[in-house]
């Protein structure tokens, strides 16, 4: 089978897949395109047809429907009906008669027809068409061909000339493919692959759906584009019905069009296999042995059929995983209550885990039961102890539903606890469901506040849409200082995250701390001090460390509001900001198992994020990439806000993966953060994108992107430059864009602040930019001295990637002053640094031959004196771009282009564009 990658939606593009089909058609004259329902086969076929029509080929299209498979020769009749009349006129009398009878009486009895004449007529028609121009016969939905048409076409295609090519597209099903016997043995098969997460994100964006849902929709759809779009539209419609935006952790409604797509996919498995699949759908961790114990003795064979239909994957250890998360939901929804209840009862007797046994027993009945409700509550407590907070929330809701109405107090307590578990797990859907139930009952103000706080905690980064929830919570907390402190703490987080206002955040945290002290809640008091210390660091307050020390001194054996908000974690972040990377890593390795025990997915993500950043700064790109992958997987699995995970992935890819993948992640992070009004990670994702653009030579774009970061940070009143180190990058981008004076104006005030705060790593990065500024202004000797000293400082600080970037800058400066040997030495040293760190993209940059380093000693040519910005403009102009076109491409004014061209002409001693092109060619 030919492996190919591509997209299934025409708005997304599927170039590689079409190329694979074209190669198969060119080489073999036949191609088989396969894939499940909704994979995009029809879109690919249409693209191939359009390309053939553009080459003036004769395209014959046959698209049978499901009902056609039961009508003998129905597809053959449809094909002949589409043939031009001129091609039929040359047929013999018996052949014309056979075709006329078939076209007129396709559903009439076949007895009495001349089938030999009909077969020969089809052969002759195809030969006649091919005599004038190449023919492409396209059979879409080949699985619905009737047997007689299949036999007729197989006979005809054996006798047609090579100018008749055939593309058959069919749905993957449990049985053998129809297209293979139709097209002949050895036909190349091209499978339409599922979309990747990046492609699903692009698909959603093209259809006006929120990109932040891409991870979960990719998981739920298995990369099937039709199912992904159906799920996205269903979720958007559900959000519209609730009069709120779709949340990243909302359940994906498998209803309407989404359910129809899922049903078509499931139709690929026989009825017996679907019964086994239903049991697998009801189980939490299905395996072949579990399904056998639950009453499906032929589970292995039935799952093999489902696997051939691309519905499940069966591991070597017998584990069963659905290829699309929506499939088990659709199976359960389509099954009637008796069938589901029987399935849960069978699984309750078959599972090994007592918690799962209780869960299945509860789902097998729908009547209140005091003792069963108590058992479910105990099972939820066990899950809480295991750190399985999402499952604890589900069980808590189930326990409340099974609680008799006479025990209203128990029911309410179970609902509140379930809401808090959902808040811990980041399950906004469960938190809202439990909270609605609490608010519908005669709950105390304290219980109402606890439930509302769970909704806030489950919202992740999307706090900007919860103003009404905050208002109600604060009103109901009146008179209880501890509850007021809890609400005020979350308001402080919102002011920072959604409003981008650290001053208001700091003030709200101070109020929360005072309320917590009055209420005797030392944990909340420590949290409030932590927020104050965090905002103080942002605002450049020298007393921030003292506030953090005060928070660390308070006893906090438990962290009910999350480790990510605890002083211990902020101490790690400060160590990272201060380049005390070994300290940060050591503390994170202590926190990682602790947060896994708490059951908070957000806490685990935060530790993984910091580990990624620490490992990147330490020059361990492989370890950083592993942490980033786990963080992204956790985000999708737990339904967390995706913006932070995409930022982390972008940074890991920028340093140790691929600039192209990094850019994709950064852009998705920007989109998601904007959708969720997350100002903090919007700045970070923009910074990642700007760094990528700078590294890949897109200086003008990098300037525009990093200026957005500068504007956001100014709006957020960020003073400390060590938190998000964009300043040096913007200065370098300005220099590369031929604006060294503006770069110098940026560097000096930030350098003063960094020196005052003792941020030595930031000072070194600014010195690297200052050296490039000196070089651009003509003082190469001073630039070289400063860069050599900066490289040494980065080595002393144990920041290898920053040292490698400095050596790259040194190579550029040496190259500009035509010193070949020092330039090459700096490049070799940079390459060694990047290679040791596993920084693949940067190793590639360092290994690229310096412009003009080839034979002929071009480093000494006048062209080497051009700046990078001048080189880009010179190349554009030499390739025929007008001044206006060059200005648009480089994001410059026409006047700037004209002035820069004048300098280029002077440096190269040329007087025309033709002479400029010649000078660049000799370079």
HELIX and SHEET records of a PDB file:
HELIX    1   1 UNK A   15  UNK A   28  1                                  14    
HELIX    2   2 UNK A   41  UNK A   54  1                                  14    
HELIX    3   3 UNK A   66  UNK A   70  5                                   5    
HELIX    4   4 UNK A   74  UNK A   81  1                                   8    
HELIX    5   5 UNK A   85  UNK A   89  1                                   5    
HELIX    6   6 UNK A   93  UNK A  104  1                                  12    
HELIX    7   7 UNK A  115  UNK A  132  1                                  18    
HELIX    8   8 UNK A  142  UNK A  144  5                                   3    
HELIX    9   9 UNK A  147  UNK A  158  1                                  12    
HELIX   10  10 UNK A  178  UNK A  183  1                                   6    
HELIX   11  11 UNK A  197  UNK A  206  1                                  10    
HELIX   12  12 UNK A  211  UNK A  213  5                                   3    
HELIX   13  13 UNK A  214  UNK A  221  1                                   8    
HELIX   14  14 UNK A  225  UNK A  241  1                                  17    
HELIX   15  15 UNK A  257  UNK A  266  1                                  10    
HELIX   16  16 UNK A  271  UNK A  282  1                                  12    
HELIX   17  17 UNK A  288  UNK A  293  1                                   6    
HELIX   18  18 UNK A  299  UNK A  308  1                                  10    
HELIX   19  19 UNK A  325  UNK A  334  1                                  10    
HELIX   20  20 UNK A  337  UNK A  350  1                                  14    
HELIX   21  21 UNK A  354  UNK A  363  1                                  10    
HELIX   22  22 UNK A  370  UNK A  386  1                                  17    
HELIX   23  23 UNK A  389  UNK A  401  1                                  13    
HELIX   24  24 UNK A  405  UNK A  407  5                                   3    
HELIX   25  25 UNK A  408  UNK A  425  1                                  18    
HELIX   26  26 UNK A  428  UNK A  439  1                                  12    
HELIX   27  27 UNK A  445  UNK A  458  1                                  14    
HELIX   28  28 UNK A  463  UNK A  465  5                                   3    
HELIX   29  29 UNK A  467  UNK A  476  1                                  10    
HELIX   30  30 UNK A  481  UNK A  497  1                                  17    
HELIX   31  31 UNK A  502  UNK A  519  1                                  18    
HELIX   32  32 UNK A  522  UNK A  538  1                                  17    
HELIX   33  33 UNK A  544  UNK A  553  1                                  10    
HELIX   34  34 UNK A  563  UNK A  565  5                                   3    
HELIX   35  35 UNK A  567  UNK A  577  1                                  11    
HELIX   36  36 UNK A  581  UNK A  598  1                                  18    
HELIX   37  37 UNK A  601  UNK A  617  1                                  17    
HELIX   38  38 UNK A  621  UNK A  638  1                                  18    
HELIX   39  39 UNK A  642  UNK A  656  1                                  15    
HELIX   40  40 UNK A  659  UNK A  675  1                                  17    
HELIX   41  41 UNK A  679  UNK A  695  1                                  17    
HELIX   42  42 UNK A  699  UNK A  715  1                                  17    
HELIX   43  43 UNK A  727  UNK A  736  1                                  10    
HELIX   44  44 UNK A  740  UNK A  757  1                                  18    
HELIX   45  45 UNK A  760  UNK A  776  1                                  17    
HELIX   46  46 UNK A  780  UNK A  796  1                                  17    
HELIX   47  47 UNK A  800  UNK A  816  1                                  17    
HELIX   48  48 UNK A  820  UNK A  837  1                                  18    
HELIX   49  49 UNK A  840  UNK A  847  1                                   8    
HELIX   50  50 UNK A  858  UNK A  860  5                                   3    
HELIX   51  51 UNK A  862  UNK A  865  5                                   4    
HELIX   52  52 UNK A  868  UNK A  878  1                                  11    
HELIX   53  53 UNK A  883  UNK A  890  1                                   8    
HELIX   54  54 UNK A  894  UNK A  908  1                                  15    
HELIX   55  55 UNK A  913  UNK A  922  1                                  10    
SHEET    1   A 5 UNK A  58  UNK A  63  0                                        
SHEET    2   A 5 UNK A 135  UNK A 140  1                                        
SHEET    3   A 5 UNK A 164  UNK A 171  1                                        
SHEET    4   A 5 UNK A  30  UNK A  35  1                                        
SHEET    5   A 5 UNK A 189  UNK A 191  1                                        
SHEET    1   B 2 UNK A 312  UNK A 314  0                                        
SHEET    2   B 2 UNK A 320  UNK A 322 -1                                        
END                                                                             
